[in-house]
Amino acid sequence: MRQFQIEVTPEQENQRVDVMLSAYLPDTTRSAVQKWLQAGLVCVQGKPLTKKSKLRAGDVVSVQVPDPQPMELQPENIPLSIVYEDDDLLVVDKPKGMVVHPAPGNPDHTLVNALLYHCGDSLSGINGVLRPGIVHRLDKDTSGLLMVAKNDFSHQKLAEQIAVHSFVREYEAVVYGHFREEEGCIRTQIGRHPVDRKKMAVLQTGGREAITHYRVLQTFDGFSHVRVKLETGRTHQIRVHMAYVGHPVAGDPVYGPRKVITRLHGQCLHARKIGFIHPRSGAYMEFEGELPAYFTGFLRSLGPGDPVEGERKVQD
């Protein structure tokens, strides 16, 4: 069981303790914090708090975080689209609708289950038993290229590249509306939404720096086809940033308009290119895949479109 303490600041005075803790721990839901409170794991001066307890400046909140309940992972013979593989890593093209790693509500049929079948014990263990080999991730309904580490040496070297922003990640998306500028950079702070803890949001304070570069490839009636390059990799970063600038990703049921384009079955967002330095050889490697059928089919449904000068026109 992990333990830590937080001293309440003047700005946090009179906040509910569950609100304060879920803001302090952006990867933890408020419902999880409330379970800790019910179990008596959150205290001030040894006195357990309830979810309605109000805080005072200077209070020292002691928190005991219970260990996660183990899940037994089973290898599953799920076909994988493998773009590249060697003894240290592999690059897979994840389809829309596949969850990357098991979690409550998605205990199986994930990419990890498929990797366990394909690789056996040859996956890194740095991210724990639930995320073997997973160096970075894609949302369930985001398709595209994903890198997997086969050993801890490779995992550490690849994670270092992500940390210093030298890992290349380029996406393509169809978003609502037309941009005033053909290319630009969105730079904000992103953190857990202050009210809806299942969402992320642009925050004025308290978030983590998020930088997204975009370029318009083609415009349609009411939509734009864009290329997006991530400088940082925050949760839902592209979806949050596109919605923030008034151009949510088409089909996005969380950050898009209330009337969702249901035939897309999720956001029209594809991780098309990744580039990195091979952890053992030191050679730069880059992989670029084709746009999937759901993406090109949606583009065709929008009509002929107008390619931006200097950019390719998407072929049928």
Kinemage of the C-alpha trace (Angstrom):
@kinemage 1
@onewidth
@group {chain A} dominant
@subgroup {mainchain}
@vectorlist {calphas} color= white
{ca met a 1} P 0.000 0.000 0.000
{ca arg a 2} L 1.449 3.366 -1.040
{ca gln a 3} L 1.244 6.335 1.368
{ca phe a 4} L 1.710 10.061 0.896
{ca gln a 5} L 0.759 13.393 2.478
{ca ile a 6} L -0.583 16.674 1.058
{ca glu a 7} L -0.602 20.005 2.869
{ca val a 8} L -3.745 22.009 2.089
{ca thr a 9} L -3.019 25.393 0.515
{ca pro a 10} L -5.081 28.561 1.149
{ca glu a 11} L -6.564 28.157 -2.351
{ca gln a 12} L -7.829 24.677 -1.436
{ca glu a 13} L -9.461 25.745 1.843
{ca asn a 14} L -13.141 24.731 2.129
{ca gln a 15} L -12.857 22.369 -0.834
{ca arg a 16} L -14.358 18.926 -0.452
{ca val a 17} L -11.578 16.446 0.147
{ca asp a 18} L -12.643 14.164 -2.721
{ca val a 19} L -12.522 17.129 -5.118
{ca met a 20} L -9.090 18.187 -3.911
{ca leu a 21} L -7.589 14.711 -4.109
{ca ser a 22} L -8.965 13.889 -7.563
{ca ala a 23} L -7.532 17.185 -8.842
{ca tyr a 24} L -4.181 16.396 -7.205
{ca leu a 25} L -4.178 12.896 -8.751
{ca pro a 26} L -5.262 13.456 -12.378
{ca asp a 27} L -5.085 9.744 -13.240
{ca thr a 28} L -7.450 8.832 -10.398
{ca thr a 29} L -11.231 9.129 -10.660
{ca arg a 30} L -13.299 10.819 -7.969
{ca ser a 31} L -15.207 7.571 -7.413
{ca ala a 32} L -11.912 5.812 -6.583
{ca val a 33} L -11.050 8.563 -4.075
{ca gln a 34} L -14.493 8.199 -2.508
{ca lys a 35} L -13.861 4.476 -2.014
{ca trp a 36} L -10.627 5.328 -0.177
{ca leu a 37} L -12.610 7.694 2.050
{ca gln a 38} L -15.232 5.036 2.770
{ca ala a 39} L -12.444 2.628 3.726
{ca gly a 40} L -10.943 5.175 6.164
{ca leu a 41} L -7.747 5.562 4.139
{ca val a 42} L -7.794 9.383 4.078
{ca cys a 43} L -7.122 11.157 7.376
{ca val a 44} L -6.155 14.444 9.002
{ca gln a 45} L -4.262 14.025 12.276
{ca gly a 46} L -5.333 10.403 12.362
{ca lys a 47} L -9.037 11.200 11.999
{ca pro a 48} L -10.683 9.593 8.947
{ca leu a 49} L -12.427 12.013 6.590
{ca thr a 50} L -15.643 11.619 4.638
{ca lys a 51} L -16.240 12.787 1.056
{ca lys a 52} L -18.079 15.859 2.413
{ca ser a 53} L -15.292 16.852 4.787
{ca lys a 54} L -14.122 20.411 4.188
{ca leu a 55} L -10.449 21.293 4.331
{ca arg a 56} L -8.606 24.048 6.163
{ca ala a 57} L -5.386 25.700 5.063
{ca gly a 58} L -2.453 23.993 6.759
{ca asp a 59} L -4.218 20.651 7.216
{ca val a 60} L -1.959 17.718 6.355
{ca val a 61} L -4.016 15.075 4.569
{ca ser a 62} L -2.589 11.557 4.871
{ca val a 63} L -3.586 9.138 2.119
{ca gln a 64} L -3.083 5.387 1.885
{ca val a 65} L -3.518 4.151 -1.687
{ca pro a 66} L -4.483 0.473 -1.812
{ca asp a 67} L -2.570 -1.798 -4.138
{ca pro a 68} L -4.429 -2.540 -7.383
{ca gln a 69} L -6.269 -5.817 -7.501
{ca pro a 70} L -4.350 -8.253 -9.701
{ca met a 71} L -5.897 -9.329 -12.980
{ca glu a 72} L -4.905 -12.592 -14.583
{ca leu a 73} L -4.061 -11.949 -18.212
{ca gln a 74} L -4.631 -14.650 -20.776
{ca pro a 75} L -2.976 -14.866 -24.188
{ca glu a 76} L -5.572 -14.652 -26.954
{ca asn a 77} L -5.131 -15.629 -30.585
{ca ile a 78} L -6.194 -12.269 -32.001
{ca pro a 79} L -4.728 -11.375 -35.423
{ca leu a 80} L -2.200 -8.541 -35.332
{ca ser a 81} L -1.124 -6.291 -38.195
{ca ile a 82} L 2.630 -6.243 -37.554
{ca val a 83} L 4.510 -3.584 -39.507
{ca tyr a 84} L 7.968 -4.373 -38.092
{ca glu a 85} L 9.472 -6.777 -35.569
{ca asp a 86} L 12.904 -7.692 -34.210
{ca asp a 87} L 14.295 -9.017 -30.931
{ca asp a 88} L 13.825 -5.667 -29.148
{ca leu a 89} L 10.536 -4.222 -30.350
{ca leu a 90} L 7.641 -4.431 -32.726
{ca val a 91} L 5.412 -1.899 -34.447
{ca val a 92} L 1.758 -2.837 -34.839
{ca asp a 93} L -1.087 -1.160 -36.707
{ca lys a 94} L -3.909 -1.109 -34.153
{ca pro a 95} L -7.448 -1.174 -35.559
{ca lys a 96} L -10.224 1.111 -34.403
{ca gly a 97} L -12.202 -0.432 -31.556
{ca met a 98} L -9.323 -2.366 -29.936
{ca val a 99} L -8.406 -1.462 -26.352
{ca val a 100} L -4.631 -1.366 -25.763
{ca his a 101} L -4.441 -2.874 -22.267
{ca pro a 102} L -6.890 -4.506 -19.839
{ca ala a 103} L -8.794 -2.294 -17.414
{ca pro a 104} L -12.066 -2.463 -15.496
{ca gly a 105} L -14.761 -2.973 -18.102
{ca asn a 106} L -12.264 -4.285 -20.664
{ca pro a 107} L -10.581 -7.295 -19.048
{ca asp a 108} L -9.787 -9.160 -22.267
{ca his a 109} L -9.714 -9.024 -26.100
{ca thr a 110} L -7.121 -6.243 -25.834
{ca leu a 111} L -3.889 -5.601 -27.698
{ca val a 112} L -1.983 -6.889 -24.662
{ca asn a 113} L -3.853 -10.206 -24.795
{ca ala a 114} L -2.920 -10.502 -28.471
{ca leu a 115} L 0.720 -9.590 -27.753
{ca leu a 116} L 0.979 -12.213 -25.023
{ca tyr a 117} L -0.103 -14.847 -27.561
{ca his a 118} L 2.299 -13.596 -30.223
{ca cys a 119} L 5.339 -12.828 -28.050
{ca gly a 120} L 4.930 -15.143 -25.066
{ca asp a 121} L 7.152 -13.929 -22.234
{ca ser a 122} L 9.147 -11.625 -24.539
{ca leu a 123} L 7.627 -8.328 -23.422
{ca ser a 124} L 9.025 -5.667 -21.109
{ca gly a 125} L 7.720 -5.569 -17.549
{ca ile a 126} L 8.425 -1.940 -16.668
{ca asn a 127} L 4.775 -0.881 -16.837
{ca gly a 128} L 3.616 -3.781 -14.682
{ca val a 129} L 1.726 -6.963 -15.332
{ca leu a 130} L -1.299 -5.231 -16.860
{ca arg a 131} L 0.700 -3.324 -19.492
{ca pro a 132} L 3.564 -5.570 -20.591
{ca gly a 133} L 5.513 -3.994 -23.435
{ca ile a 134} L 3.341 -0.894 -23.629
{ca val a 135} L 5.527 2.201 -24.010
{ca his a 136} L 2.774 4.534 -25.250
{ca arg a 137} L -0.898 4.038 -26.023
{ca leu a 138} L -3.754 4.935 -28.335
{ca asp a 139} L -7.389 5.416 -27.361
{ca lys a 140} L -9.727 2.534 -28.112
{ca asp a 141} L -11.246 4.233 -31.168
{ca thr a 142} L -8.017 5.796 -32.440
{ca ser a 143} L -6.409 3.574 -35.046
{ca gly a 144} L -2.809 3.437 -36.161
{ca leu a 145} L 0.824 2.661 -35.424
{ca leu a 146} L 1.889 1.679 -31.936
{ca met a 147} L 5.331 0.669 -30.691
{ca val a 148} L 5.817 -2.214 -28.243
{ca ala a 149} L 8.987 -3.027 -26.257
{ca lys a 150} L 10.067 -6.642 -25.943
{ca asn a 151} L 12.489 -6.117 -23.052
{ca asp a 152} L 13.164 -3.632 -20.275
{ca phe a 153} L 16.294 -2.239 -21.955
{ca ser a 154} L 14.318 -1.263 -25.044
{ca his a 155} L 11.423 0.045 -22.993
{ca gln a 156} L 13.650 2.369 -20.984
{ca lys a 157} L 15.458 3.714 -24.062
{ca leu a 158} L 12.212 4.303 -25.978
{ca ala a 159} L 10.525 5.935 -22.967
{ca glu a 160} L 13.473 8.320 -22.676
{ca gln a 161} L 12.864 9.474 -26.259
{ca ile a 162} L 9.217 10.142 -25.500
{ca ala a 163} L 10.199 12.095 -22.365
{ca val a 164} L 12.504 14.449 -24.304
{ca his a 165} L 10.028 14.794 -27.216
{ca ser a 166} L 12.341 13.210 -29.804
{ca phe a 167} L 9.863 10.422 -30.613
{ca val a 168} L 7.990 11.294 -33.830
{ca arg a 169} L 4.203 10.856 -33.756
{ca glu a 170} L 2.113 12.102 -36.672
{ca tyr a 171} L -1.620 11.616 -37.003
{ca glu a 172} L -4.254 12.417 -39.574
{ca ala a 173} L -7.767 13.463 -38.638
{ca val a 174} L -10.974 14.821 -40.095
{ca val a 175} L -12.242 17.734 -38.012
{ca tyr a 176} L -15.205 20.064 -38.141
{ca gly a 177} L -14.940 23.434 -39.879
{ca his a 178} L -12.188 25.352 -41.645
{ca phe a 179} L -9.077 26.878 -40.069
{ca arg a 180} L -8.137 30.511 -40.574
{ca glu a 181} L -4.486 29.503 -40.889
{ca glu a 182} L -3.314 26.512 -42.928
{ca glu a 183} L -0.900 25.495 -40.175
{ca gly a 184} L -0.312 26.368 -36.558
{ca cys a 185} L 0.641 25.302 -33.052
{ca ile a 186} L -1.686 24.814 -30.073
{ca arg a 187} L 0.100 25.186 -26.720
{ca thr a 188} L -1.889 24.842 -23.475
{ca gln a 189} L -2.024 22.958 -20.200
{ca ile a 190} L -4.146 19.802 -20.114
{ca gly a 191} L -5.423 18.018 -17.020
{ca arg a 192} L -8.398 16.140 -15.662
{ca his a 193} L -11.701 17.978 -16.216
{ca pro a 194} L -12.680 19.709 -12.943
{ca val a 195} L -16.270 18.419 -13.076
{ca asp a 196} L -16.389 15.391 -15.388
{ca arg a 197} L -13.501 13.235 -14.184
{ca lys a 198} L -13.757 10.907 -17.203
{ca lys a 199} L -12.709 13.763 -19.493
{ca met a 200} L -9.590 15.836 -19.958
{ca ala a 201} L -9.665 19.602 -20.433
{ca val a 202} L -7.551 22.669 -21.151
{ca leu a 203} L -6.758 24.248 -17.762
{ca gln a 204} L -5.468 27.669 -16.844
{ca thr a 205} L -3.433 26.234 -13.961
{ca gly a 206} L -2.609 22.810 -12.637
{ca gly a 207} L -2.360 20.909 -15.904
{ca arg a 208} L 0.648 19.600 -17.831
{ca glu a 209} L 2.061 21.370 -20.851
{ca ala a 210} L 0.587 20.083 -24.110
{ca ile a 211} L 1.873 21.083 -27.568
{ca thr a 212} L 0.168 20.105 -30.827
{ca his a 213} L 1.196 21.151 -34.349
{ca tyr a 214} L -1.303 20.924 -37.208
{ca arg a 215} L -1.381 21.438 -40.960
{ca val a 216} L -4.463 21.415 -43.189
{ca leu a 217} L -4.221 18.926 -46.060
{ca gln a 218} L -7.632 19.303 -47.659
{ca thr a 219} L -10.924 21.095 -47.045
{ca phe a 220} L -14.481 19.910 -47.601
{ca asp a 221} L -17.915 21.386 -47.034
{ca gly a 222} L -17.913 21.806 -43.249
{ca phe a 223} L -14.825 19.676 -42.590
{ca ser a 224} L -11.033 19.706 -42.872
{ca his a 225} L -8.568 16.869 -43.299
{ca val a 226} L -5.512 17.688 -41.177
{ca arg a 227} L -2.112 16.296 -40.312
{ca val a 228} L -1.246 16.585 -36.621
{ca lys a 229} L 2.161 16.213 -34.990
{ca leu a 230} L 2.484 15.724 -31.250
{ca glu a 231} L 5.314 17.383 -29.371
{ca thr a 232} L 3.947 16.100 -26.056
{ca gly a 233} L 1.704 13.103 -25.419
{ca arg a 234} L -1.033 13.940 -22.934
{ca thr a 235} L -4.177 11.842 -22.557
{ca his a 236} L -6.684 12.705 -25.329
{ca gln a 237} L -4.372 15.557 -26.385
{ca ile a 238} L -5.409 15.865 -30.046
{ca arg a 239} L -9.107 15.470 -29.283
{ca val a 240} L -8.988 18.066 -26.495
{ca his a 241} L -6.907 20.551 -28.489
{ca met a 242} L -9.014 20.313 -31.636
{ca ala a 243} L -12.185 20.873 -29.618
{ca tyr a 244} L -10.528 23.754 -27.741
{ca val a 245} L -9.828 25.658 -30.987
{ca gly a 246} L -13.353 25.008 -32.264
{ca his a 247} L -12.593 22.093 -34.601
{ca pro a 248} L -13.491 18.865 -32.784
{ca val a 249} L -12.599 15.571 -34.415
{ca ala a 250} L -15.434 14.122 -36.491
{ca gly a 251} L -17.166 11.231 -34.751
{ca asp a 252} L -15.755 12.066 -31.306
{ca pro a 253} L -18.504 11.153 -28.804
{ca val a 254} L -16.762 12.851 -25.866
{ca tyr a 255} L -15.377 16.162 -27.134
{ca gly a 256} L -17.405 16.597 -30.311
{ca pro a 257} L -20.883 18.044 -30.865
{ca arg a 258} L -23.875 16.424 -29.233
{ca lys a 259} L -25.056 15.025 -32.569
{ca val a 260} L -22.353 12.422 -33.209
{ca ile a 261} L -21.536 10.955 -36.624
{ca thr a 262} L -22.366 7.437 -35.521
{ca arg a 263} L -21.263 5.661 -38.700
{ca leu a 264} L -17.641 6.447 -37.778
{ca his a 265} L -17.952 4.448 -34.515
{ca gly a 266} L -15.655 6.889 -32.738
{ca gln a 267} L -13.261 9.682 -33.646
{ca cys a 268} L -11.832 9.896 -37.178
{ca leu a 269} L -8.233 9.911 -35.966
{ca his a 270} L -5.365 7.735 -37.205
{ca ala a 271} L -1.761 7.490 -35.985
{ca arg a 272} L -0.137 7.355 -39.404
{ca lys a 273} L 3.595 7.787 -38.730
{ca ile a 274} L 6.043 7.037 -35.926
{ca gly a 275} L 9.787 7.590 -35.865
{ca phe a 276} L 12.401 6.754 -33.230
{ca ile a 277} L 16.020 5.783 -32.633
{ca his a 278} L 16.371 2.032 -32.333
{ca pro a 279} L 17.335 1.352 -28.707
{ca arg a 280} L 20.109 -1.114 -29.562
{ca ser a 281} L 21.446 -0.200 -33.013
{ca gly a 282} L 21.116 3.581 -32.625
{ca ala a 283} L 19.678 3.848 -36.162
{ca tyr a 284} L 16.741 6.154 -36.815
{ca met a 285} L 13.663 4.217 -37.936
{ca glu a 286} L 10.439 5.599 -39.344
{ca phe a 287} L 7.227 3.873 -40.317
{ca glu a 288} L 4.203 5.259 -42.151
{ca gly a 289} L 1.021 3.325 -42.809
{ca glu a 290} L -1.922 3.705 -45.130
{ca leu a 291} L -5.129 5.368 -44.029
{ca pro a 292} L -7.673 2.714 -43.011
{ca ala a 293} L -10.852 2.067 -44.973
{ca tyr a 294} L -13.159 3.812 -42.474
{ca phe a 295} L -11.090 6.995 -42.854
{ca thr a 296} L -10.845 7.047 -46.652
{ca gly a 297} L -14.502 6.035 -46.939
{ca phe a 298} L -15.536 9.012 -44.807
{ca leu a 299} L -13.404 11.347 -46.940
{ca arg a 300} L -15.101 10.061 -50.085
{ca ser a 301} L -18.498 10.645 -48.526
{ca leu a 302} L -17.616 14.329 -48.034
{ca gly a 303} L -17.219 14.944 -51.778
{ca pro a 304} L -14.279 15.962 -53.974
{ca gly a 305} L -12.730 18.454 -51.536
{ca asp a 306} L -10.161 21.172 -52.156
{ca pro a 307} L -6.488 20.299 -51.600
{ca val a 308} L -4.409 22.931 -49.847
{ca glu a 309} L -1.602 24.289 -52.023
{ca gly a 310} L 1.528 22.172 -51.692
{ca glu a 311} L -0.274 19.213 -50.177
{ca arg a 312} L -1.323 15.973 -51.796
{ca lys a 313} L -4.937 15.264 -52.557
{ca val a 314} L -6.173 12.095 -50.891
{ca gln a 315} L -6.733 9.388 -53.475
{ca asp a 316} L -9.704 7.093 -53.498
